[in-house]
Amino acid sequence: MSEDPLQRPHVWQPGSSAPPLLLLHGTGGDEYDLLVLRQYLAPEAPVLSPRGTVSEHGMARFFRRVQEGVFDEEDLRLRADELAAFLTAAEQKYDVPAGSWVAVGFSNGANMASALLLRHPESLAGAVLLAAMVPFAADEPANDALAGKRVLIVNGDTDPMATAEQTTRLTAQLRSRGADVDLLPFEGGHTIDPAQLPRIKQFVDTFNDSL
């Protein structure tokens, strides 16, 4: 990456309400993929949507993987550090309060959001994790680094990758660090279920009083 973190391809849409949203696309997506979620979740909120900087057979991702479902955790740590630096630079350029972002990530983007919470908890106020898996296989010692952070995990009950086991382990990882984690399961697979958007909006709205 360039020495200037903001050289990373991204879309910024200013807004007049809290919380600012950080949109993180899935494998093969780009910075435009999830912009439509703004109108359903927080139409007046500022939105920052970066593109993943890793290419897998021409598909953009936020970090490398060894194979489907097996992450390159060393690369994931590096890319999470890069994204945290990007957010710091974006806060300064776009006049966003530090650490006020609510990440909304799908699949690969959700896994990056989880990694960001675990490695740089100061970067986010909370997260909506759509089709999310465990970012780091080895648990680190429990601590209170995520105290005060709120997370909503929205996984389908027939998702072949973000399985029930993955959901349970991810929930435990986040809660062991003090996060307030809610689960919103739905009937379906590895997708964003439009029927869940009103419930997700309710969750996002809860940040208005705290930011």
C-alpha positions in Angstrom: 0.0 0.0 0.0 1.0 3.6 -0.4 2.4 5.4 2.6 -0.8 7.5 2.5 -3.5 5.2 3.9 -6.2 7.3 2.1 -4.8 6.3 -1.3 -6.7 3.0 -0.8 -9.8 3.0 -3.1 -12.9 4.0 -1.1 -16.1 5.9 -1.2 -17.0 8.6 1.4 -20.5 9.9 1.7 -21.0 12.6 4.3 -24.0 12.7 6.5 -25.7 14.5 9.3 -26.6 11.8 11.9 -24.8 9.2 14.0 -23.4 6.7 13.9 -20.9 6.7 10.9 -21.0 3.4 9.1 -18.0 1.5 7.9 -19.1 -0.8 5.1 -16.9 -3.8 4.4 -17.7 -5.9 1.3 -17.5 -9.6 0.7 -15.1 -11.6 -1.6 -15.3 -10.3 -5.2 -17.1 -7.1 -4.1 -15.8 -3.5 -4.1 -16.4 -0.2 -2.4 -19.8 0.3 -4.1 -21.3 -3.1 -3.2 -22.9 -2.3 0.2 -23.7 1.4 -0.3 -27.3 0.4 -0.8 -27.5 -0.6 2.9 -27.3 3.0 4.0 -30.8 3.7 2.8 -32.2 0.8 4.9 -30.0 1.2 8.0 -29.1 4.9 8.5 -30.1 7.1 5.5 -28.6 10.3 7.0 -25.4 8.7 8.4 -21.9 9.3 7.1 -20.6 6.3 5.2 -17.1 5.1 4.5 -16.7 2.1 2.2 -13.1 0.9 1.4 -12.1 -1.7 -1.1 -10.2 -4.8 0.0 -6.6 -4.6 -1.1 -5.9 -8.3 -1.7 -6.7 -9.9 -5.0 -7.7 -13.6 -5.2 -8.0 -14.6 -8.9 -9.0 -11.1 -9.7 -11.5 -10.8 -6.8 -11.0 -8.2 -4.2 -10.7 -9.4 -0.6 -9.6 -7.7 2.7 -7.1 -10.5 3.5 -5.6 -13.7 2.1 -6.9 -17.2 2.8 -5.1 -20.5 2.4 -8.3 -22.1 1.1 -12.0 -21.6 1.6 -12.7 -21.4 5.3 -9.0 -21.3 6.2 -7.5 -17.9 6.8 -4.0 -16.7 6.4 -4.0 -15.3 9.9 -0.6 -13.5 9.6 -1.9 -11.6 6.6 -5.2 -10.9 8.4 -3.3 -9.3 11.3 -1.3 -7.1 8.8 -4.4 -6.1 6.9 -6.3 -5.3 10.1 -3.5 -3.0 11.1 -3.6 -1.3 7.7 -7.3 -0.8 8.0 -7.0 0.7 11.4 -4.4 3.2 10.0 -6.8 3.9 7.2 -9.6 4.7 9.6 -7.4 7.0 11.6 -6.5 9.0 8.5 -10.2 9.0 7.4 -11.3 10.4 10.7 -8.9 13.3 10.3 -9.8 14.1 6.7 -13.6 13.7 7.0 -13.9 15.0 10.6 -15.3 11.9 12.1 -15.0 11.3 15.9 -12.3 8.8 16.6 -13.5 5.3 17.2 -17.2 6.1 16.4 -17.5 3.8 13.4 -20.1 1.0 13.4 -18.8 -1.6 10.9 -21.2 -3.4 8.7 -19.4 -6.3 7.0 -20.5 -9.2 4.9 -18.6 -12.5 4.7 -14.9 -11.6 4.2 -15.8 -8.0 5.3 -17.4 -9.3 8.5 -14.4 -11.4 9.2 -12.2 -8.3 8.8 -14.5 -6.3 11.1 -14.1 -9.0 13.8 -10.3 -9.0 13.4 -10.4 -5.2 13.7 -12.4 -5.4 16.9 -9.9 -8.0 18.4 -6.7 -6.2 17.3 -7.8 -2.6 17.4 -10.9 -2.3 19.6 -10.4 1.5 19.8 -11.2 1.8 16.1 -14.9 0.8 16.3 -17.9 1.5 18.5 -19.5 -1.7 17.4 -20.3 -4.0 14.4 -22.9 -5.8 12.4 -21.4 -9.1 11.2 -23.2 -10.7 8.3 -22.3 -14.3 7.5 -19.4 -14.1 9.9 -16.7 -16.6 10.9 -14.1 -16.8 13.5 -11.1 -14.6 12.4 -8.4 -16.1 14.6 -8.4 -19.8 15.3 -6.3 -19.6 18.5 -8.0 -17.8 21.4 -6.0 -15.2 23.2 -6.5 -14.8 27.0 -9.8 -13.2 27.9 -9.7 -9.5 28.8 -12.0 -6.5 28.9 -10.8 -4.8 25.7 -14.2 -4.9 24.1 -16.2 -3.6 27.2 -18.8 -1.2 26.0 -18.7 -2.5 22.4 -21.9 -3.8 20.9 -22.0 -6.5 18.2 -24.8 -8.1 16.2 -24.1 -11.4 14.4 -26.5 -12.2 11.6 -25.8 -15.7 10.3 -28.0 -18.0 8.3 -28.9 -21.3 9.9 -27.9 -23.3 6.7 -24.8 -21.3 5.9 -22.1 -23.8 4.9 -19.2 -21.6 6.0 -20.5 -19.4 8.8 -21.9 -22.5 10.6 -23.6 -22.7 14.0 -20.2 -23.8 15.4 -18.5 -20.8 13.9 -21.2 -18.5 15.3 -20.9 -20.0 18.8 -17.1 -19.7 18.8 -17.1 -16.1 17.5 -19.7 -15.1 20.1 -17.6 -16.6 22.8 -14.4 -14.9 21.6 -16.1 -11.5 21.6 -17.9 -11.9 24.9 -14.8 -13.2 26.6 -13.3 -9.7 25.9 -16.3 -7.9 27.3 -18.4 -7.2 24.1 -22.2 -7.1 24.3 -23.1 -9.6 21.5 -26.6 -10.2 20.1 -27.5 -12.9 17.7 -30.0 -12.6 14.8 -30.2 -16.0 13.1 -32.4 -16.5 10.0 -33.5 -19.3 7.7 -31.0 -19.2 4.9 -27.4 -19.6 3.8 -24.4 -17.4 3.0 -26.2 -14.2 2.1 -27.7 -10.9 3.4 -31.4 -11.6 4.2 -33.4 -8.4 3.4 -36.0 -9.5 5.9 -33.5 -8.9 8.7 -32.8 -5.2 7.7 -35.4 -3.7 10.0 -34.0 -5.5 13.0 -30.5 -4.5 12.0 -31.6 -0.9 11.7 -33.0 -1.0 15.2 -29.5 -2.2 16.4 -27.7 0.6 14.5 -30.2 3.1 15.9 -29.1 2.3 19.4 -25.7 3.9 18.8 -27.4 7.3 18.3 -27.7 7.9 22.1 -24.1 6.9 22.8 -22.1 8.7 20.2 
